Amino acid sequence: MAFDPARVSASFDFDRDTLDGLRRDWLTLLDLSVFGAVKSSKIGAVDRLRRRLLEIGEGLRSLTNDRSWIPHPREQIKGAMGASVKLRDTLLGLERAAQPLDGGDDFPRFEHELLDFRRRLLQLIERHETLWAALLDEQYEEDTEEDD
């Protein structure tokens, strides 16, 4: 059985307010890491953090890219799931890069902003992963029923 085009399309409808908020908060984190007073006693820790923050932005963009140009819905979903897994991995890298941070006047704000950003990003990821997994699972269930 074919994918329901309306459900596939709906699974790629990212809430504009959520995305705008994540983008705004990502820019705040980037600004704090570049221009703010966020420090670490480990050499190179803040530079690694900045790189991970850039990767998070790229990963979020990749996750939310338009995939309607991909002809088959299954490939659209698999591509989105791959971007989602990569973004989760990048988020883990960001968390590890943030661990050595331990000082600076902006550190408490940065820490608070990062934890809030992380929570909301994971909510977005999990919501869409659930939709995509359900669509793929339905296809596999139908394939199994046809084989019986």
C-alpha positions as CSV (number, residue, x, y, z in Angstrom):
1,M,0.0,0.0,0.0
2,A,1.2,3.5,-0.8
3,F,1.9,6.2,1.7
4,D,-0.9,8.6,2.4
5,P,0.5,11.8,0.8
6,A,-1.4,14.0,3.3
7,R,0.1,12.2,6.3
8,V,3.6,12.3,4.8
9,S,3.3,16.0,4.1
10,A,1.9,16.7,7.6
11,S,4.9,14.8,9.1
12,F,7.2,17.5,7.6
13,D,5.1,20.4,8.9
14,F,7.5,22.0,11.4
15,D,5.8,24.4,13.7
16,R,7.0,27.9,12.6
17,D,7.0,29.4,16.1
18,T,9.0,26.5,17.5
19,L,11.6,26.8,14.7
20,D,11.8,30.6,15.0
21,G,12.3,30.2,18.8
22,L,15.0,27.6,18.3
23,R,16.8,29.7,15.7
24,R,16.6,32.8,17.9
25,D,18.0,30.8,20.9
26,W,20.7,29.2,18.8
27,L,21.8,32.6,17.7
28,T,21.8,33.8,21.4
29,L,24.0,30.8,22.3
30,L,26.3,31.5,19.4
31,D,26.5,35.2,20.4
32,L,27.3,34.3,24.0
33,S,30.0,31.8,23.0
34,V,31.7,34.3,20.6
35,F,31.2,37.7,22.2
36,G,30.1,36.8,25.7
37,A,32.1,36.1,28.8
38,V,32.0,32.3,28.8
39,K,35.2,30.7,29.8
40,S,36.9,27.4,30.5
41,S,40.1,26.5,32.3
42,K,40.8,24.0,29.4
43,I,42.6,25.4,26.4
44,G,40.5,25.2,23.2
45,A,37.3,24.3,25.0
46,V,35.4,27.4,23.9
47,D,36.6,27.0,20.3
48,R,35.3,23.4,20.3
49,L,32.0,24.7,21.7
50,R,31.6,27.2,18.9
51,R,32.2,24.6,16.3
52,R,29.6,22.3,17.8
53,L,27.1,25.2,17.9
54,L,27.7,25.8,14.2
55,E,27.1,22.1,13.6
56,I,23.9,22.3,15.5
57,G,22.6,25.1,13.3
58,E,23.6,23.2,10.2
59,G,21.9,20.0,11.6
60,L,18.7,21.9,12.4
61,R,18.6,23.3,8.9
62,S,19.2,19.8,7.5
63,L,16.4,18.3,9.5
64,T,13.9,21.0,8.4
65,N,14.9,21.1,4.7
66,D,12.2,20.7,2.1
67,R,12.2,17.1,0.9
68,S,9.3,17.4,-1.5
69,W,11.7,17.2,-4.4
70,I,12.5,13.6,-3.5
71,P,10.1,11.5,-5.5
72,H,9.4,8.6,-3.1
73,P,7.9,9.3,0.3
74,R,9.9,6.5,1.9
75,E,13.1,8.1,0.8
76,Q,11.9,11.5,2.1
77,I,11.2,9.9,5.5
78,K,14.5,8.0,5.6
79,G,16.4,11.1,4.7
80,A,14.7,13.0,7.5
81,M,15.3,10.2,10.0
82,G,19.0,10.2,9.0
83,A,19.2,14.0,9.6
84,S,17.5,13.5,12.9
85,V,20.0,10.9,14.1
86,K,22.9,13.1,13.0
87,L,21.4,16.1,14.8
88,R,21.0,14.0,18.0
89,D,24.6,13.0,17.7
90,T,25.7,16.6,17.2
91,L,23.7,17.7,20.2
92,L,25.5,15.1,22.3
93,G,28.8,16.5,21.0
94,L,27.7,20.0,22.0
95,E,26.8,18.7,25.5
96,R,30.3,17.2,25.8
97,A,31.9,20.4,24.5
98,A,30.0,22.4,27.1
99,Q,31.1,20.3,30.0
100,P,34.5,22.0,30.5
101,L,33.0,25.5,30.6
102,D,33.3,26.7,34.1
103,G,33.4,30.5,34.3
104,G,32.8,33.9,33.0
105,D,30.1,36.5,33.8
106,D,27.8,35.1,31.0
107,F,28.3,31.4,32.0
108,P,25.1,31.1,34.1
109,R,23.0,32.6,31.4
110,F,24.7,30.4,28.7
111,E,24.1,27.3,30.8
112,H,20.5,28.1,31.3
113,E,19.9,29.0,27.6
114,L,21.7,25.8,26.5
115,L,19.6,23.5,28.7
116,D,16.4,25.2,27.5
117,F,17.5,25.0,23.9
118,R,18.4,21.3,24.3
119,R,15.0,20.4,25.8
120,R,13.0,22.2,23.1
121,L,15.2,20.8,20.3
122,L,14.7,17.2,21.6
123,Q,10.9,17.8,21.8
124,L,10.9,18.8,18.2
125,I,13.1,15.9,17.1
126,E,11.0,13.4,19.1
127,R,7.7,14.6,17.8
128,H,8.7,14.2,14.1
129,E,10.7,11.0,14.6
130,T,7.5,9.5,16.1
131,L,5.5,10.5,13.1
132,W,8.1,9.2,10.6
133,A,8.5,6.0,12.5
134,A,4.7,5.4,12.5
135,L,4.6,5.9,8.7
136,L,7.4,3.5,8.1
137,D,6.1,0.9,10.5
138,E,2.7,0.9,8.8
139,Q,4.5,0.2,5.5
140,Y,6.4,-2.7,7.0
141,E,3.2,-4.1,8.6
142,E,1.4,-3.9,5.3
143,D,4.3,-5.7,3.6
144,T,4.1,-8.5,6.2
145,E,0.4,-8.8,5.8
146,E,0.7,-9.1,2.0
147,D,3.4,-11.9,2.5
148,D,1.0,-14.0,4.6
